[in-house]
Amino acid sequence: MSNKKTTQKDWRPATLAIHGRGRKPKAHHAVSTPIVQTSNYYFDNCAEVWNFMKLKGEGKVVREHEYGRYGNPTQQECERKLAAIEGADRAILFSTGMSAVILTIMAYMKPEGHIIFTSDCYRQTRDFATNMLDKFGVEVSIVDPTAQAIEDAIRTNTNIIFTESPTNPYLRTLDLTSIVKVAKKHGVMTMIDSTLATPYNLKPLEMGVDIVIHSATKYLGGHNDLLAGVALGRHELLNDLNRMQRMIGATPGPLSCFLLERGLKTFALRMEHHNRAGQAVAEMLEAHPKIEKVWYPGLKSHPDHAIATAQMKGFASVITFLVKGNDAETRRFIDSLELFLITPSLGGSESLVTQMATMSFFDYPEDYRHAIGMVDNLVRIALGLEDIEDLIADLKQALDRI
């Protein structure tokens, strides 16, 4: 065993998720961060208000909290720890993952600008890109998730590249080093939704990405009991986003922040289980005679396996696959599962299952659904924290019903 003294720079994900970068005193010497359940913060007298406003106008901070829409002590402590595990200068929490995505894009888009999105993005992100951004005079291109396709789509007015890795639901894994190289060559900002990777498995900021976004509802919270989103990056770069958030007020409540911070204390332990479970179940499904195809970056059959293994520590616990069967047989399989709840989302304690065509794309015309790969026998599972052998046994017995 080495006798070398460790410093905060040496702390690993499990330690950072609990302490952040060093300890910060808490009210009443509490071990856990208290829930500061208040909407506003009072001043002692008018002179204090005047002095505060004067110094605030000069860009100086003399007190941390003024009004609940601008932040909360429970929120601030959670942001500090999220920044530490991502390796970011700063984290800004939002009320949901989609509010983090949309407001981050809006904070940096330009009039008559152009934004590139990669295909297979989360459905709501895609809807925002294709149905909302034109109302602000912003042009959009949706391209294949490769550096070459992105570079071919860059125009003189392009200022943002927005992507995901892995994507949802096909778990495409992007070569971020090549994408960042293209972006820097053309002076374009890069943003990535890294929800399915998590800071445990992927560090986009270290690879040169400008802003990383997570739906903290998922793996970061980890218990299917809160809604939150977070954007992370360099401190100065996030100033515009901070102003946008404070203005619109898409801030999470203190209870959600408390639950999120509590979830972070077991984040590393949970991710180890998710990584092991995902790999084991994906391998079982790929070998099963009633499964047509499996998408999971940890499998050699995945088109981006080489990229994933080069830049990711693990591949988490979302698996997408095709059942050998029609719509009725696929539903019979899903209805026969005992440990999986039929609902969207992922990254929590409970295992979840979704028939993509009906749960997420039901309102799309059938021919369009099929054109983008949302066929009736496409299933996505998000493994929870149950015993891996129990999960495998449950999937096998349900497949036997087909």
KOLTOR-306822 format. One record per residue (C-alpha): residue number from 1; residue in one letter; chain; x, y negated, z negated. Coordinates in nm, 3 decimals, always signed. Each point is the difference from the previous one (the first is absolute). Layout:
REM KOLTOR-306822
ATOM     n   res   chain         u         v         w
ATOM   NUM     A       A         X         Y         Z
...
***
This chain:
REM KOLTOR-306822
ATOM     n   res   chain         u         v         w
ATOM     1     M       A    +0.000    +0.000    +0.000
ATOM     2     S       A    +0.134    -0.343    +0.094
ATOM     3     N       A    +0.068    -0.249    -0.280
ATOM     4     K       A    -0.038    -0.294    +0.239
ATOM     5     K       A    -0.228    -0.266    -0.146
ATOM     6     T       A    -0.306    -0.059    +0.218
ATOM     7     T       A    -0.140    -0.344    +0.077
ATOM     8     Q       A    -0.339    -0.112    +0.126
ATOM     9     K       A    +0.134    +0.029    +0.357
ATOM    10     D       A    +0.047    +0.373    -0.061
ATOM    11     W       A    -0.351    +0.064    -0.129
ATOM    12     R       A    -0.198    +0.254    +0.200
ATOM    13     P       A    -0.369    -0.017    +0.104
ATOM    14     A       A    -0.141    +0.163    -0.315
ATOM    15     T       A    +0.182    -0.249    -0.224
ATOM    16     L       A    -0.083    -0.301    +0.217
ATOM    17     A       A    -0.367    +0.091    +0.008
ATOM    18     I       A    -0.013    -0.010    -0.380
ATOM    19     H       A    +0.230    -0.292    -0.081
ATOM    20     G       A    +0.047    -0.201    +0.320
ATOM    21     R       A    +0.333    -0.180    +0.008
ATOM    22     G       A    +0.057    -0.028    -0.373
ATOM    23     R       A    -0.244    -0.042    -0.282
ATOM    24     K       A    -0.222    -0.301    -0.044
ATOM    25     P       A    -0.144    -0.090    -0.342
ATOM    26     K       A    -0.373    +0.061    -0.033
ATOM    27     A       A    -0.256    -0.175    -0.220
ATOM    28     H       A    -0.022    +0.133    -0.356
ATOM    29     H       A    +0.298    +0.234    +0.067
ATOM    30     A       A    -0.232    +0.235    +0.190
ATOM    31     V       A    +0.160    +0.294    +0.181
ATOM    32     S       A    -0.263    +0.005    +0.275
ATOM    33     T       A    -0.082    -0.321    +0.181
ATOM    34     P       A    -0.313    -0.153    -0.158
ATOM    35     I       A    -0.309    -0.068    +0.210
ATOM    36     V       A    -0.028    -0.379    +0.002
ATOM    37     Q       A    -0.372    -0.026    +0.065
ATOM    38     T       A    -0.043    -0.369    +0.068
ATOM    39     S       A    -0.097    -0.212    +0.298
ATOM    40     N       A    +0.183    -0.315    -0.104
ATOM    41     Y       A    +0.273    -0.137    -0.231
ATOM    42     Y       A    -0.040    -0.311    -0.215
ATOM    43     F       A    +0.225    -0.304    -0.053
ATOM    44     D       A    +0.060    -0.146    -0.346
ATOM    45     N       A    -0.059    -0.360    +0.104
ATOM    46     C       A    -0.035    -0.237    +0.296
ATOM    47     A       A    +0.369    -0.088    -0.007
ATOM    48     E       A    +0.089    +0.364    +0.057
ATOM    49     V       A    -0.236    +0.013    +0.299
ATOM    50     W       A    +0.152    -0.316    +0.148
ATOM    51     N       A    +0.356    +0.125    -0.047
ATOM    52     F       A    -0.089    +0.341    +0.144
ATOM    53     M       A    -0.160    -0.149    +0.312
ATOM    54     K       A    +0.291    -0.239    +0.054
ATOM    55     L       A    +0.263    +0.270    -0.024
ATOM    56     K       A    -0.209    +0.240    +0.206
ATOM    57     G       A    -0.010    -0.261    +0.277
ATOM    58     E       A    +0.380    -0.009    -0.013
ATOM    59     G       A    +0.016    +0.377    +0.042
ATOM    60     K       A    +0.099    +0.066    -0.359
ATOM    61     V       A    -0.156    +0.271    -0.216
ATOM    62     V       A    -0.058    -0.092    -0.363
ATOM    63     R       A    -0.256    +0.268    -0.090
ATOM    64     E       A    -0.081    +0.330    +0.166
ATOM    65     H       A    -0.379    -0.009    +0.001
ATOM    66     E       A    -0.258    -0.263    +0.078
ATOM    67     Y       A    -0.309    +0.168    +0.146
ATOM    68     G       A    -0.101    +0.363    +0.056
ATOM    69     R       A    -0.016    -0.023    +0.378
ATOM    70     Y       A    +0.370    -0.095    +0.000
ATOM    71     G       A    +0.114    +0.298    -0.206
ATOM    72     N       A    -0.018    +0.182    -0.329
ATOM    73     P       A    +0.266    +0.127    -0.246
ATOM    74     T       A    -0.110    +0.362    +0.051
ATOM    75     Q       A    +0.020    -0.048    +0.376
ATOM    76     Q       A    +0.341    -0.165    -0.025
ATOM    77     E       A    +0.152    +0.289    -0.196
ATOM    78     C       A    -0.137    +0.250    +0.251
ATOM    79     E       A    +0.144    -0.203    +0.290
ATOM    80     R       A    +0.341    -0.001    -0.169
ATOM    81     K       A    +0.007    +0.380    -0.013
ATOM    82     L       A    -0.132    +0.044    +0.353
ATOM    83     A       A    +0.277    -0.225    +0.129
ATOM    84     A       A    +0.257    +0.205    -0.188
ATOM    85     I       A    -0.104    +0.338    +0.143
ATOM    86     E       A    -0.023    -0.141    +0.354
ATOM    87     G       A    +0.333    -0.179    -0.031
ATOM    88     A       A    -0.164    -0.335    +0.079
ATOM    89     D       A    +0.062    -0.349    -0.137
ATOM    90     R       A    -0.371    -0.054    -0.048
ATOM    91     A       A    -0.337    +0.174    +0.001
ATOM    92     I       A    -0.342    -0.160    +0.043
ATOM    93     L       A    -0.301    +0.200    -0.111
ATOM    94     F       A    -0.338    -0.016    +0.173
ATOM    95     S       A    -0.346    +0.126    -0.082
ATOM    96     T       A    +0.014    +0.274    +0.267
ATOM    97     G       A    +0.240    +0.146    +0.253
ATOM    98     M       A    -0.189    -0.155    +0.291
ATOM    99     S       A    +0.006    -0.345    -0.158
ATOM   100     A       A    +0.378    +0.041    -0.021
ATOM   101     V       A    +0.017    +0.100    +0.368
ATOM   102     I       A    -0.232    -0.269    +0.136
ATOM   103     L       A    +0.125    -0.291    -0.208
ATOM   104     T       A    +0.363    +0.086    +0.071
ATOM   105     I       A    -0.069    -0.007    +0.373
ATOM   106     M       A    -0.200    -0.323    -0.029
ATOM   107     A       A    +0.270    -0.170    -0.206
ATOM   108     Y       A    +0.258    +0.041    +0.278
ATOM   109     M       A    -0.196    +0.010    +0.327
ATOM   110     K       A    +0.030    -0.303    +0.227
ATOM   111     P       A    -0.253    -0.189    +0.214
ATOM   112     E       A    -0.003    +0.148    +0.351
ATOM   113     G       A    +0.240    +0.262    -0.128
ATOM   114     H       A    +0.034    +0.367    +0.080
ATOM   115     I       A    +0.020    +0.296    -0.241
ATOM   116     I       A    +0.102    +0.355    +0.085
ATOM   117     F       A    -0.165    +0.287    -0.186
ATOM   118     T       A    +0.100    +0.361    +0.041
ATOM   119     S       A    -0.269    +0.256    +0.083
ATOM   120     D       A    -0.134    +0.246    -0.258
ATOM   121     C       A    -0.019    -0.280    -0.257
ATOM   122     Y       A    -0.259    +0.027    -0.274
ATOM   123     R       A    -0.346    -0.045    +0.150
ATOM   124     Q       A    -0.085    -0.322    -0.190
ATOM   125     T       A    +0.335    -0.155    +0.097
ATOM   126     R       A    -0.070    +0.087    +0.362
ATOM   127     D       A    -0.350    -0.150    -0.022
ATOM   128     F       A    +0.141    -0.323    -0.142
ATOM   129     A       A    +0.257    -0.015    +0.278
ATOM   130     T       A    -0.242    +0.064    +0.285
ATOM   131     N       A    -0.318    -0.166    -0.125
ATOM   132     M       A    +0.107    -0.291    -0.221
ATOM   133     L       A    +0.334    -0.150    +0.102
ATOM   134     D       A    -0.128    -0.133    +0.331
ATOM   135     K       A    -0.231    -0.229    -0.200
ATOM   136     F       A    +0.315    -0.176    -0.121
ATOM   137     G       A    +0.146    -0.024    +0.350
ATOM   138     V       A    +0.251    +0.278    -0.065
ATOM   139     E       A    +0.074    +0.256    +0.270
ATOM   140     V       A    +0.055    +0.365    -0.089
ATOM   141     S       A    +0.177    +0.293    +0.163
ATOM   142     I       A    -0.034    +0.355    -0.131
ATOM   143     V       A    +0.286    +0.221    +0.115
ATOM   144     D       A    +0.153    +0.341    -0.061
ATOM   145     P       A    +0.201    +0.019    -0.324
ATOM   146     T       A    +0.344    -0.013    +0.166
ATOM   147     A       A    +0.266    -0.270    +0.015
ATOM   148     Q       A    -0.007    +0.004    +0.381
ATOM   149     A       A    -0.377    -0.048    +0.021
ATOM   150     I       A    +0.022    -0.284    -0.251
ATOM   151     E       A    +0.280    -0.175    +0.187
ATOM   152     D       A    -0.186    +0.033    +0.329
ATOM   153     A       A    -0.302    -0.174    -0.159
ATOM   154     I       A    +0.190    -0.299    -0.143
ATOM   155     R       A    -0.093    -0.336    +0.152
ATOM   156     T       A    +0.133    -0.350    -0.050
ATOM   157     N       A    -0.280    -0.069    -0.252
ATOM   158     T       A    +0.040    +0.326    -0.198
ATOM   159     N       A    +0.083    -0.067    -0.363
ATOM   160     I       A    -0.116    +0.313    -0.192
ATOM   161     I       A    +0.045    +0.373    +0.041
ATOM   162     F       A    -0.238    +0.190    -0.228
ATOM   163     T       A    +0.034    +0.373    -0.043
ATOM   164     E       A    -0.054    +0.294    -0.233
ATOM   165     S       A    +0.223    +0.291    -0.088
ATOM   166     P       A    -0.121    +0.266    -0.037
ATOM   167     T       A    -0.316    -0.087    +0.188
ATOM   168     N       A    -0.353    +0.109    -0.079
ATOM   169     P       A    -0.114    +0.265    +0.084
ATOM   170     Y       A    +0.268    +0.150    +0.228
ATOM   171     L       A    +0.290    -0.088    -0.229
ATOM   172     R       A    +0.217    -0.141    +0.276
ATOM   173     T       A    +0.332    -0.106    -0.150
ATOM   174     L       A    +0.168    -0.300    +0.157
ATOM   175     D       A    +0.369    -0.059    +0.060
ATOM   176     L       A    +0.012    -0.315    -0.212
ATOM   177     T       A    +0.369    -0.070    +0.063
ATOM   178     S       A    -0.062    -0.024    +0.374
ATOM   179     I       A    -0.317    -0.205    -0.043
ATOM   180     V       A    +0.174    -0.247    -0.231
ATOM   181     K       A    +0.285    -0.031    +0.250
ATOM   182     V       A    -0.249    -0.090    +0.274
ATOM   183     A       A    -0.181    -0.247    -0.227
ATOM   184     K       A    +0.318    -0.180    -0.103
ATOM   185     K       A    +0.117    -0.016    +0.361
ATOM   186     H       A    -0.317    -0.191    +0.090
ATOM   187     G       A    -0.042    -0.195    -0.325
ATOM   188     V       A    -0.324    +0.174    -0.099
ATOM   189     M       A    -0.119    +0.069    -0.356
ATOM   190     T       A    -0.060    +0.363    -0.100
ATOM   191     M       A    -0.274    +0.123    -0.234
ATOM   192     I       A    -0.069    +0.360    -0.096
ATOM   193     D       A    -0.282    +0.173    -0.182
ATOM   194     S       A    +0.200    +0.260    -0.192
ATOM   195     T       A    -0.288    +0.138    -0.206
ATOM   196     L       A    +0.039    +0.362    +0.112
ATOM   197     A       A    +0.377    -0.003    -0.050
ATOM   198     T       A    +0.009    -0.179    -0.339
ATOM   199     P       A    +0.315    -0.170    -0.136
ATOM   200     Y       A    +0.105    +0.342    -0.131
ATOM   201     N       A    +0.042    +0.148    +0.347
ATOM   202     L       A    +0.086    -0.299    +0.219
ATOM   203     K       A    +0.175    -0.336    -0.048
ATOM   204     P       A    -0.091    -0.219    +0.301
ATOM   205     L       A    +0.155    -0.316    -0.150
ATOM   206     E       A    +0.339    +0.169    -0.013
ATOM   207     M       A    -0.041    +0.070    +0.371
ATOM   208     G       A    -0.062    -0.366    +0.079
ATOM   209     V       A    -0.382    -0.020    +0.005
ATOM   210     D       A    -0.118    -0.344    -0.115
ATOM   211     I       A    -0.321    +0.082    -0.193
ATOM   212     V       A    -0.123    +0.332    -0.138
ATOM   213     I       A    -0.367    +0.055    -0.089
ATOM   214     H       A    -0.163    +0.275    -0.203
ATOM   215     S       A    -0.353    +0.089    -0.089
ATOM   216     A       A    +0.075    +0.039    -0.371
ATOM   217     T       A    -0.337    +0.175    -0.027
ATOM   218     K       A    +0.180    +0.311    +0.128
ATOM   219     Y       A    +0.326    +0.153    -0.126
ATOM   220     L       A    +0.112    -0.299    -0.207
ATOM   221     G       A    -0.314    +0.001    -0.216
ATOM   222     G       A    -0.024    +0.375    +0.039
ATOM   223     H       A    -0.325    +0.080    -0.181
ATOM   224     N       A    -0.287    -0.102    +0.234
ATOM   225     D       A    -0.116    -0.260    -0.252
ATOM   226     L       A    +0.105    -0.344    +0.130
ATOM   227     L       A    +0.016    -0.223    +0.307
ATOM   228     A       A    +0.310    -0.210    +0.071
ATOM   229     G       A    +0.249    -0.092    +0.270
ATOM   230     V       A    +0.350    -0.143    -0.006
ATOM   231     A       A    +0.235    -0.180    +0.238
ATOM   232     L       A    +0.373    -0.005    -0.071
ATOM   233     G       A    +0.306    -0.172    +0.144
ATOM   234     R       A    +0.246    -0.284    -0.044
ATOM   235     H       A    -0.108    -0.266    -0.249
ATOM   236     E       A    +0.010    -0.301    +0.232
ATOM   237     L       A    -0.161    +0.187    +0.290
ATOM   238     L       A    -0.306    +0.078    -0.213
ATOM   239     N       A    -0.065    -0.364    -0.098
ATOM   240     D       A    -0.253    -0.050    +0.282
ATOM   241     L       A    -0.176    +0.321    -0.095
ATOM   242     N       A    -0.010    -0.103    -0.365
ATOM   243     R       A    -0.168    -0.329    +0.096
ATOM   244     M       A    -0.253    +0.189    +0.214
ATOM   245     Q       A    -0.083    +0.242    -0.281
ATOM   246     R       A    -0.036    -0.276    -0.262
ATOM   247     M       A    -0.230    -0.194    +0.234
ATOM   248     I       A    -0.227    +0.289    +0.096
ATOM   249     G       A    +0.009    +0.172    -0.337
ATOM   250     A       A    +0.042    +0.361    +0.111
ATOM   251     T       A    +0.161    +0.079    -0.333
ATOM   252     P       A    -0.052    +0.323    -0.194
ATOM   253     G       A    -0.163    -0.009    -0.343
ATOM   254     P       A    +0.213    +0.061    -0.310
ATOM   255     L       A    -0.156    +0.341    -0.063
ATOM   256     S       A    +0.096    +0.119    +0.349
ATOM   257     C       A    +0.353    -0.128    -0.059
ATOM   258     F       A    +0.016    +0.181    -0.334
ATOM   259     L       A    -0.113    +0.326    +0.162
ATOM   260     L       A    +0.247    -0.046    +0.286
ATOM   261     E       A    +0.293    -0.062    -0.234
ATOM   262     R       A    -0.100    +0.304    -0.205
ATOM   263     G       A    -0.008    +0.207    +0.317
ATOM   264     L       A    +0.351    -0.115    +0.089
ATOM   265     K       A    +0.137    +0.163    -0.317
ATOM   266     T       A    -0.059    +0.343    +0.154
ATOM   267     F       A    +0.060    -0.106    +0.361
ATOM   268     A       A    +0.329    +0.185    +0.053
ATOM   269     L       A    -0.128    +0.317    -0.168
ATOM   270     R       A    -0.316    -0.005    +0.209
ATOM   271     M       A    +0.187    -0.057    +0.324
ATOM   272     E       A    +0.225    +0.298    -0.063
ATOM   273     H       A    -0.312    +0.216    -0.029
ATOM   274     H       A    -0.165    -0.162    +0.303
ATOM   275     N       A    +0.312    +0.064    +0.210
ATOM   276     R       A    +0.025    +0.365    -0.105
ATOM   277     A       A    -0.372    +0.062    +0.044
ATOM   278     G       A    -0.013    -0.167    +0.341
ATOM   279     Q       A    +0.285    +0.207    +0.139
ATOM   280     A       A    -0.130    +0.330    -0.141
ATOM   281     V       A    -0.358    -0.049    +0.117
ATOM   282     A       A    +0.106    -0.126    +0.344
ATOM   283     E       A    +0.215    +0.308    +0.054
ATOM   284     M       A    -0.286    +0.228    -0.109
ATOM   285     L       A    -0.247    -0.171    +0.233
ATOM   286     E       A    +0.235    +0.010    +0.298
ATOM   287     A       A    +0.038    +0.376    -0.041
ATOM   288     H       A    -0.371    +0.065    -0.049
ATOM   289     P       A    -0.182    +0.168    +0.293
ATOM   290     K       A    -0.307    -0.224    -0.035
ATOM   291     I       A    +0.194    -0.326    +0.034
ATOM   292     E       A    +0.067    -0.132    +0.349
ATOM   293     K       A    +0.252    -0.277    -0.079
ATOM   294     V       A    +0.148    -0.181    -0.301
ATOM   295     W       A    +0.144    -0.351    -0.026
ATOM   296     Y       A    +0.244    -0.045    -0.290
ATOM   297     P       A    +0.341    -0.172    +0.031
ATOM   298     G       A    +0.168    +0.272    -0.205
ATOM   299     L       A    -0.077    +0.262    +0.267
ATOM   300     K       A    +0.246    +0.055    +0.285
ATOM   301     S       A    -0.297    +0.005    +0.237
ATOM   302     H       A    -0.087    -0.362    -0.077
ATOM   303     P       A    +0.108    -0.233    +0.285
ATOM   304     D       A    +0.180    -0.234    -0.240
ATOM   305     H       A    +0.156    +0.262    -0.229
ATOM   306     A       A    +0.358    -0.107    +0.077
ATOM   307     I       A    -0.077    -0.367    -0.069
ATOM   308     A       A    -0.188    +0.085    -0.320
ATOM   309     T       A    +0.276    +0.217    -0.144
ATOM   310     A       A    +0.259    -0.266    +0.082
ATOM   311     Q       A    -0.171    -0.288    -0.178
ATOM   312     M       A    -0.238    +0.152    -0.258
ATOM   313     K       A    +0.064    +0.173    -0.332
ATOM   314     G       A    -0.323    +0.202    +0.019
ATOM   315     F       A    -0.325    +0.004    +0.195
ATOM   316     A       A    -0.273    -0.030    -0.267
ATOM   317     S       A    -0.326    +0.194    +0.008
ATOM   318     V       A    -0.220    -0.109    +0.290
ATOM   319     I       A    -0.039    +0.271    +0.264
ATOM   320     T       A    -0.206    -0.017    +0.320
ATOM   321     F       A    -0.097    +0.308    +0.196
ATOM   322     L       A    -0.234    +0.152    +0.256
ATOM   323     V       A    -0.221    +0.287    -0.109
ATOM   324     K       A    -0.049    +0.274    +0.261
ATOM   325     G       A    -0.370    -0.050    +0.031
ATOM   326     N       A    -0.281    -0.234    +0.098
ATOM   327     D       A    -0.172    -0.272    -0.202
ATOM   328     A       A    -0.220    +0.243    -0.195
ATOM   329     E       A    +0.292    +0.227    -0.088
ATOM   330     T       A    +0.211    -0.295    -0.108
ATOM   331     R       A    -0.278    -0.119    -0.231
ATOM   332     R       A    -0.040    +0.353    -0.139
ATOM   333     F       A    +0.371    +0.002    -0.084
ATOM   334     I       A    -0.021    -0.338    -0.174
ATOM   335     D       A    -0.319    +0.088    -0.190
ATOM   336     S       A    +0.163    +0.323    -0.123
ATOM   337     L       A    +0.290    -0.180    -0.169
ATOM   338     E       A    -0.026    +0.000    -0.380
ATOM   339     L       A    +0.290    -0.226    -0.103
ATOM   340     F       A    -0.037    -0.266    +0.271
ATOM   341     L       A    -0.246    -0.289    -0.025
ATOM   342     I       A    -0.151    -0.130    +0.324
ATOM   343     T       A    +0.098    -0.367    -0.001
ATOM   344     P       A    +0.252    -0.234    +0.164
ATOM   345     S       A    +0.318    -0.126    -0.170
ATOM   346     L       A    +0.311    +0.185    -0.115
ATOM   347     G       A    +0.280    +0.005    -0.254
ATOM   348     G       A    -0.204    +0.068    -0.314
ATOM   349     S       A    -0.023    +0.280    -0.256
ATOM   350     E       A    -0.285    +0.175    +0.180
ATOM   351     S       A    +0.035    +0.164    +0.341
ATOM   352     L       A    -0.215    -0.155    +0.272
ATOM   353     V       A    -0.117    +0.109    +0.346
ATOM   354     T       A    -0.135    -0.190    +0.299
ATOM   355     Q       A    -0.147    +0.109    +0.333
ATOM   356     M       A    +0.142    -0.298    +0.188
ATOM   357     A       A    -0.266    -0.021    +0.273
ATOM   358     T       A    -0.287    -0.030    -0.247
ATOM   359     M       A    +0.154    -0.174    -0.301
ATOM   360     S       A    +0.215    -0.267    +0.164
ATOM   361     F       A    -0.115    -0.023    +0.362
ATOM   362     F       A    -0.370    +0.089    -0.010
ATOM   363     D       A    -0.109    -0.334    +0.148
ATOM   364     Y       A    +0.225    +0.038    +0.306
ATOM   365     P       A    -0.144    +0.151    +0.323
ATOM   366     E       A    +0.090    +0.368    +0.033
ATOM   367     D       A    +0.196    -0.045    +0.324
ATOM   368     Y       A    +0.210    -0.277    -0.161
ATOM   369     R       A    +0.057    +0.208    -0.315
ATOM   370     H       A    +0.127    +0.288    +0.209
ATOM   371     A       A    +0.217    -0.232    +0.211
ATOM   372     I       A    +0.190    -0.114    -0.312
ATOM   373     G       A    +0.025    +0.354    -0.136
ATOM   374     M       A    -0.281    -0.010    -0.256
ATOM   375     V       A    -0.148    +0.334    +0.100
ATOM   376     D       A    -0.255    +0.192    -0.207
ATOM   377     N       A    +0.248    +0.260    -0.131
ATOM   378     L       A    +0.257    -0.255    -0.121
ATOM   379     V       A    +0.037    +0.013    -0.379
ATOM   380     R       A    +0.216    -0.207    -0.236
ATOM   381     I       A    +0.077    +0.117    -0.350
ATOM   382     A       A    +0.165    -0.203    -0.275
ATOM   383     L       A    +0.139    +0.231    -0.265
ATOM   384     G       A    -0.032    -0.099    -0.364
ATOM   385     L       A    +0.186    +0.122    -0.305
ATOM   386     E       A    -0.160    +0.342    -0.030
ATOM   387     D       A    +0.217    +0.312    -0.011
ATOM   388     I       A    +0.143    +0.066    +0.345
ATOM   389     E       A    -0.090    +0.369    -0.002
ATOM   390     D       A    -0.360    -0.087    -0.090
ATOM   391     L       A    -0.019    -0.246    +0.289
ATOM   392     I       A    +0.134    +0.258    +0.245
ATOM   393     A       A    -0.240    +0.266    -0.126
ATOM   394     D       A    -0.296    -0.238    +0.036
ATOM   395     L       A    +0.092    -0.094    +0.356
ATOM   396     K       A    +0.042    +0.365    +0.094
ATOM   397     Q       A    -0.336    +0.108    -0.141
ATOM   398     A       A    -0.174    -0.287    +0.181
ATOM   399     L       A    +0.171    +0.090    +0.328
ATOM   400     D       A    -0.121    +0.356    -0.046
ATOM   401     R       A    -0.358    -0.132    +0.025
ATOM   402     I       A    +0.051    -0.104    +0.362
***
